[in-house]
Amino acid sequence: MPDGEKPKRDQPDLPDAPVRQDSQVRQDSQVQQDSQVQQDPEETAAARRRRRAQFLRELHEAKALRDRVQPRRARAARMRQAMRMRTFRW
């Protein structure tokens, strides 16, 4: 290959685009969702319940993942909760 020649590729060269991080993608989608909510001030109760249910599912999934990844911390939290329940007066 002569000096200065680019190696051939299967795909054509694409313009250099900034690499988007996963958090940026989530942030962009959140902004998009927020703008949709602002556009529709008459949000129905059913739509609100669907969004809330989705949020709670994702929250539960994140907590379960954290418990699997950090078992010692999860066990300590369970013990603290059990102690609170034992000392709670009805």
Order of alpha helices (4+ residues) and beta strands (2+ residues): alpha-alpha-alpha
